[in-house]
Amino acid sequence: MDINTMRSAVTLLAFCCFVGIVAWAWSRRNQAEFDEAAQLPFRQDD
């Protein structure tokens, strides 16, 4: 296996991971959890 083939494989794997993370972050299924987490600093615990 050539070093350039290995570099290409690692680059492709990193890109696929990046696309997977972006898809997960923009998923509507997770929107409610992210909205709740975004409001945590503004919560007033009495």
PDB file of N, CA, C and O in Angstrom, chain B, residues numbered from 101:
ATOM      1  N   MET B 101       0.848  -1.178   0.000  1.00  0.00           N
ATOM      2  CA  MET B 101       0.000   0.000   0.000  1.00  0.00           C
ATOM      3  C   MET B 101       0.889   1.236   0.000  1.00  0.00           C
ATOM      4  O   MET B 101       1.781   1.378   0.837  1.00  0.00           O
ATOM      5  N   ASP B 102       0.640   2.099  -0.924  1.00  0.00           N
ATOM      6  CA  ASP B 102       1.394   3.339  -1.078  1.00  0.00           C
ATOM      7  C   ASP B 102       0.973   4.362  -0.020  1.00  0.00           C
ATOM      8  O   ASP B 102      -0.168   4.344   0.441  1.00  0.00           O
ATOM      9  N   ILE B 103       1.886   5.248   0.364  1.00  0.00           N
ATOM     10  CA  ILE B 103       1.574   6.255   1.386  1.00  0.00           C
ATOM     11  C   ILE B 103       0.483   7.211   0.907  1.00  0.00           C
ATOM     12  O   ILE B 103      -0.330   7.678   1.704  1.00  0.00           O
ATOM     13  N   ASN B 104       0.467   7.501  -0.392  1.00  0.00           N
ATOM     14  CA  ASN B 104      -0.566   8.397  -0.918  1.00  0.00           C
ATOM     15  C   ASN B 104      -1.943   7.741  -0.898  1.00  0.00           C
ATOM     16  O   ASN B 104      -2.946   8.427  -0.705  1.00  0.00           O
ATOM     17  N   THR B 105      -2.007   6.451  -1.089  1.00  0.00           N
ATOM     18  CA  THR B 105      -3.273   5.725  -0.977  1.00  0.00           C
ATOM     19  C   THR B 105      -3.770   5.764   0.458  1.00  0.00           C
ATOM     20  O   THR B 105      -4.961   5.939   0.714  1.00  0.00           O
ATOM     21  N   MET B 106      -2.844   5.599   1.385  1.00  0.00           N
ATOM     22  CA  MET B 106      -3.205   5.661   2.806  1.00  0.00           C
ATOM     23  C   MET B 106      -3.700   7.055   3.173  1.00  0.00           C
ATOM     24  O   MET B 106      -4.683   7.189   3.901  1.00  0.00           O
ATOM     25  N   ARG B 107      -3.039   8.081   2.685  1.00  0.00           N
ATOM     26  CA  ARG B 107      -3.472   9.454   2.962  1.00  0.00           C
ATOM     27  C   ARG B 107      -4.859   9.715   2.389  1.00  0.00           C
ATOM     28  O   ARG B 107      -5.687  10.360   3.032  1.00  0.00           O
ATOM     29  N   SER B 108      -5.112   9.221   1.197  1.00  0.00           N
ATOM     30  CA  SER B 108      -6.430   9.388   0.575  1.00  0.00           C
ATOM     31  C   SER B 108      -7.506   8.676   1.385  1.00  0.00           C
ATOM     32  O   SER B 108      -8.600   9.209   1.569  1.00  0.00           O
ATOM     33  N   ALA B 109      -7.204   7.487   1.864  1.00  0.00           N
ATOM     34  CA  ALA B 109      -8.172   6.730   2.654  1.00  0.00           C
ATOM     35  C   ALA B 109      -8.488   7.448   3.964  1.00  0.00           C
ATOM     36  O   ALA B 109      -9.648   7.513   4.370  1.00  0.00           O
ATOM     37  N   VAL B 110      -7.479   7.978   4.617  1.00  0.00           N
ATOM     38  CA  VAL B 110      -7.692   8.692   5.878  1.00  0.00           C
ATOM     39  C   VAL B 110      -8.476   9.979   5.639  1.00  0.00           C
ATOM     40  O   VAL B 110      -9.344  10.334   6.436  1.00  0.00           O
ATOM     41  N   THR B 111      -8.176  10.673   4.554  1.00  0.00           N
ATOM     42  CA  THR B 111      -8.918  11.888   4.219  1.00  0.00           C
ATOM     43  C   THR B 111     -10.377  11.571   3.942  1.00  0.00           C
ATOM     44  O   THR B 111     -11.263  12.290   4.405  1.00  0.00           O
ATOM     45  N   LEU B 112     -10.640  10.516   3.200  1.00  0.00           N
ATOM     46  CA  LEU B 112     -12.012  10.111   2.909  1.00  0.00           C
ATOM     47  C   LEU B 112     -12.743   9.708   4.181  1.00  0.00           C
ATOM     48  O   LEU B 112     -13.908  10.064   4.359  1.00  0.00           O
ATOM     49  N   LEU B 113     -12.086   8.981   5.058  1.00  0.00           N
ATOM     50  CA  LEU B 113     -12.695   8.584   6.330  1.00  0.00           C
ATOM     51  C   LEU B 113     -13.021   9.805   7.193  1.00  0.00           C
ATOM     52  O   LEU B 113     -14.093   9.866   7.794  1.00  0.00           O
ATOM     53  N   ALA B 114     -12.111  10.773   7.259  1.00  0.00           N
ATOM     54  CA  ALA B 114     -12.355  11.983   8.041  1.00  0.00           C
ATOM     55  C   ALA B 114     -13.515  12.787   7.459  1.00  0.00           C
ATOM     56  O   ALA B 114     -14.327  13.342   8.198  1.00  0.00           O
ATOM     57  N   PHE B 115     -13.584  12.844   6.135  1.00  0.00           N
ATOM     58  CA  PHE B 115     -14.683  13.572   5.494  1.00  0.00           C
ATOM     59  C   PHE B 115     -16.018  12.889   5.777  1.00  0.00           C
ATOM     60  O   PHE B 115     -17.012  13.563   6.046  1.00  0.00           O
ATOM     61  N   CYS B 116     -16.049  11.567   5.718  1.00  0.00           N
ATOM     62  CA  CYS B 116     -17.281  10.839   6.017  1.00  0.00           C
ATOM     63  C   CYS B 116     -17.713  11.055   7.465  1.00  0.00           C
ATOM     64  O   CYS B 116     -18.904  11.208   7.739  1.00  0.00           O
ATOM     65  N   CYS B 117     -16.767  11.070   8.381  1.00  0.00           N
ATOM     66  CA  CYS B 117     -17.090  11.357   9.784  1.00  0.00           C
ATOM     67  C   CYS B 117     -17.643  12.763   9.943  1.00  0.00           C
ATOM     68  O   CYS B 117     -18.596  12.974  10.692  1.00  0.00           O
ATOM     69  N   PHE B 118     -17.055  13.726   9.246  1.00  0.00           N
ATOM     70  CA  PHE B 118     -17.521  15.106   9.303  1.00  0.00           C
ATOM     71  C   PHE B 118     -18.953  15.215   8.789  1.00  0.00           C
ATOM     72  O   PHE B 118     -19.792  15.860   9.418  1.00  0.00           O
ATOM     73  N   VAL B 119     -19.233  14.592   7.657  1.00  0.00           N
ATOM     74  CA  VAL B 119     -20.580  14.628   7.085  1.00  0.00           C
ATOM     75  C   VAL B 119     -21.570  13.950   8.034  1.00  0.00           C
ATOM     76  O   VAL B 119     -22.698  14.419   8.186  1.00  0.00           O
ATOM     77  N   GLY B 120     -21.161  12.857   8.668  1.00  0.00           N
ATOM     78  CA  GLY B 120     -22.033  12.182   9.626  1.00  0.00           C
ATOM     79  C   GLY B 120     -22.354  13.050  10.835  1.00  0.00           C
ATOM     80  O   GLY B 120     -23.494  13.067  11.301  1.00  0.00           O
ATOM     81  N   ILE B 121     -21.370  13.763  11.341  1.00  0.00           N
ATOM     82  CA  ILE B 121     -21.593  14.645  12.493  1.00  0.00           C
ATOM     83  C   ILE B 121     -22.506  15.802  12.109  1.00  0.00           C
ATOM     84  O   ILE B 121     -23.392  16.169  12.881  1.00  0.00           O
ATOM     85  N   VAL B 122     -22.304  16.379  10.937  1.00  0.00           N
ATOM     86  CA  VAL B 122     -23.162  17.475  10.476  1.00  0.00           C
ATOM     87  C   VAL B 122     -24.595  16.986  10.294  1.00  0.00           C
ATOM     88  O   VAL B 122     -25.538  17.675  10.685  1.00  0.00           O
ATOM     89  N   ALA B 123     -24.766  15.821   9.713  1.00  0.00           N
ATOM     90  CA  ALA B 123     -26.114  15.266   9.529  1.00  0.00           C
ATOM     91  C   ALA B 123     -26.784  15.005  10.872  1.00  0.00           C
ATOM     92  O   ALA B 123     -27.979  15.253  11.031  1.00  0.00           O
ATOM     93  N   TRP B 124     -26.018  14.505  11.837  1.00  0.00           N
ATOM     94  CA  TRP B 124     -26.582  14.256  13.168  1.00  0.00           C
ATOM     95  C   TRP B 124     -26.979  15.566  13.850  1.00  0.00           C
ATOM     96  O   TRP B 124     -28.028  15.647  14.489  1.00  0.00           O
ATOM     97  N   ALA B 125     -26.138  16.586  13.710  1.00  0.00           N
ATOM     98  CA  ALA B 125     -26.410  17.861  14.381  1.00  0.00           C
ATOM     99  C   ALA B 125     -27.620  18.564  13.790  1.00  0.00           C
ATOM    100  O   ALA B 125     -28.335  19.259  14.511  1.00  0.00           O
ATOM    101  N   TRP B 126     -27.867  18.403  12.510  1.00  0.00           N
ATOM    102  CA  TRP B 126     -28.995  19.078  11.848  1.00  0.00           C
ATOM    103  C   TRP B 126     -30.234  18.206  11.762  1.00  0.00           C
ATOM    104  O   TRP B 126     -31.218  18.596  11.133  1.00  0.00           O
ATOM    105  N   SER B 127     -30.206  17.033  12.379  1.00  0.00           N
ATOM    106  CA  SER B 127     -31.343  16.128  12.347  1.00  0.00           C
ATOM    107  C   SER B 127     -32.502  16.705  13.151  1.00  0.00           C
ATOM    108  O   SER B 127     -32.313  17.209  14.258  1.00  0.00           O
ATOM    109  N   ARG B 128     -33.689  16.629  12.590  1.00  0.00           N
ATOM    110  CA  ARG B 128     -34.876  17.131  13.298  1.00  0.00           C
ATOM    111  C   ARG B 128     -35.181  16.300  14.536  1.00  0.00           C
ATOM    112  O   ARG B 128     -35.814  16.790  15.471  1.00  0.00           O
ATOM    113  N   ARG B 129     -34.738  15.055  14.549  1.00  0.00           N
ATOM    114  CA  ARG B 129     -34.984  14.183  15.693  1.00  0.00           C
ATOM    115  C   ARG B 129     -34.295  14.705  16.943  1.00  0.00           C
ATOM    116  O   ARG B 129     -34.781  14.473  18.050  1.00  0.00           O
ATOM    117  N   ASN B 130     -33.175  15.405  16.794  1.00  0.00           N
ATOM    118  CA  ASN B 130     -32.413  15.921  17.930  1.00  0.00           C
ATOM    119  C   ASN B 130     -32.736  17.374  18.260  1.00  0.00           C
ATOM    120  O   ASN B 130     -32.180  17.926  19.210  1.00  0.00           O
ATOM    121  N   GLN B 131     -33.606  17.988  17.509  1.00  0.00           N
ATOM    122  CA  GLN B 131     -33.871  19.418  17.676  1.00  0.00           C
ATOM    123  C   GLN B 131     -34.409  19.755  19.065  1.00  0.00           C
ATOM    124  O   GLN B 131     -33.996  20.754  19.655  1.00  0.00           O
ATOM    125  N   ALA B 132     -35.299  18.961  19.584  1.00  0.00           N
ATOM    126  CA  ALA B 132     -35.872  19.248  20.908  1.00  0.00           C
ATOM    127  C   ALA B 132     -34.798  19.205  22.001  1.00  0.00           C
ATOM    128  O   ALA B 132     -34.779  20.053  22.893  1.00  0.00           O
ATOM    129  N   GLU B 133     -33.921  18.228  21.925  1.00  0.00           N
ATOM    130  CA  GLU B 133     -32.849  18.132  22.925  1.00  0.00           C
ATOM    131  C   GLU B 133     -31.894  19.317  22.839  1.00  0.00           C
ATOM    132  O   GLU B 133     -31.466  19.849  23.864  1.00  0.00           O
ATOM    133  N   PHE B 134     -31.559  19.733  21.616  1.00  0.00           N
ATOM    134  CA  PHE B 134     -30.647  20.856  21.443  1.00  0.00           C
ATOM    135  C   PHE B 134     -31.295  22.168  21.878  1.00  0.00           C
ATOM    136  O   PHE B 134     -30.626  23.029  22.447  1.00  0.00           O
ATOM    137  N   ASP B 135     -32.596  22.328  21.614  1.00  0.00           N
ATOM    138  CA  ASP B 135     -33.290  23.537  22.071  1.00  0.00           C
ATOM    139  C   ASP B 135     -33.318  23.612  23.591  1.00  0.00           C
ATOM    140  O   ASP B 135     -33.131  24.682  24.170  1.00  0.00           O
ATOM    141  N   GLU B 136     -33.551  22.485  24.229  1.00  0.00           N
ATOM    142  CA  GLU B 136     -33.546  22.447  25.696  1.00  0.00           C
ATOM    143  C   GLU B 136     -32.150  22.765  26.240  1.00  0.00           C
ATOM    144  O   GLU B 136     -32.019  23.514  27.209  1.00  0.00           O
ATOM    145  N   ALA B 137     -31.132  22.211  25.635  1.00  0.00           N
ATOM    146  CA  ALA B 137     -29.760  22.463  26.081  1.00  0.00           C
ATOM    147  C   ALA B 137     -29.370  23.929  25.858  1.00  0.00           C
ATOM    148  O   ALA B 137     -28.587  24.483  26.630  1.00  0.00           O
ATOM    149  N   ALA B 138     -29.901  24.548  24.825  1.00  0.00           N
ATOM    150  CA  ALA B 138     -29.584  25.950  24.551  1.00  0.00           C
ATOM    151  C   ALA B 138     -30.184  26.877  25.611  1.00  0.00           C
ATOM    152  O   ALA B 138     -29.676  27.977  25.827  1.00  0.00           O
ATOM    153  N   GLN B 139     -31.250  26.447  26.266  1.00  0.00           N
ATOM    154  CA  GLN B 139     -31.910  27.274  27.269  1.00  0.00           C
ATOM    155  C   GLN B 139     -31.358  27.073  28.681  1.00  0.00           C
ATOM    156  O   GLN B 139     -31.755  27.789  29.601  1.00  0.00           O
ATOM    157  N   LEU B 140     -30.463  26.127  28.866  1.00  0.00           N
ATOM    158  CA  LEU B 140     -29.922  25.844  30.204  1.00  0.00           C
ATOM    159  C   LEU B 140     -29.279  27.052  30.881  1.00  0.00           C
ATOM    160  O   LEU B 140     -29.497  27.231  32.079  1.00  0.00           O
ATOM    161  N   PRO B 141     -28.504  27.892  30.198  1.00  0.00           N
ATOM    162  CA  PRO B 141     -27.890  29.034  30.896  1.00  0.00           C
ATOM    163  C   PRO B 141     -28.902  30.074  31.386  1.00  0.00           C
ATOM    164  O   PRO B 141     -28.588  30.883  32.258  1.00  0.00           O
ATOM    165  N   PHE B 142     -30.103  30.053  30.831  1.00  0.00           N
ATOM    166  CA  PHE B 142     -31.100  31.078  31.180  1.00  0.00           C
ATOM    167  C   PHE B 142     -32.119  30.587  32.197  1.00  0.00           C
ATOM    168  O   PHE B 142     -33.000  31.348  32.598  1.00  0.00           O
ATOM    169  N   ARG B 143     -32.017  29.345  32.617  1.00  0.00           N
ATOM    170  CA  ARG B 143     -32.978  28.772  33.556  1.00  0.00           C
ATOM    171  C   ARG B 143     -32.792  29.354  34.952  1.00  0.00           C
ATOM    172  O   ARG B 143     -31.665  29.560  35.404  1.00  0.00           O
ATOM    173  N   GLN B 144     -33.879  29.611  35.614  1.00  0.00           N
ATOM    174  CA  GLN B 144     -33.876  30.074  36.987  1.00  0.00           C
ATOM    175  C   GLN B 144     -34.318  28.926  37.894  1.00  0.00           C
ATOM    176  O   GLN B 144     -35.491  28.553  37.907  1.00  0.00           O
ATOM    177  N   ASP B 145     -33.382  28.378  38.643  1.00  0.00           N
ATOM    178  CA  ASP B 145     -33.733  27.301  39.582  1.00  0.00           C
ATOM    179  C   ASP B 145     -34.064  27.926  40.933  1.00  0.00           C
ATOM    180  O   ASP B 145     -33.221  28.565  41.562  1.00  0.00           O
ATOM    181  N   ASP B 146     -35.284  27.733  41.358  1.00  0.00           N
ATOM    182  CA  ASP B 146     -35.726  28.321  42.648  1.00  0.00           C
ATOM    183  C   ASP B 146     -35.665  27.301  43.752  1.00  0.00           C
ATOM    184  O   ASP B 146     -35.996  27.610  44.897  1.00  0.00           O
TER     185      ASP B 146
END
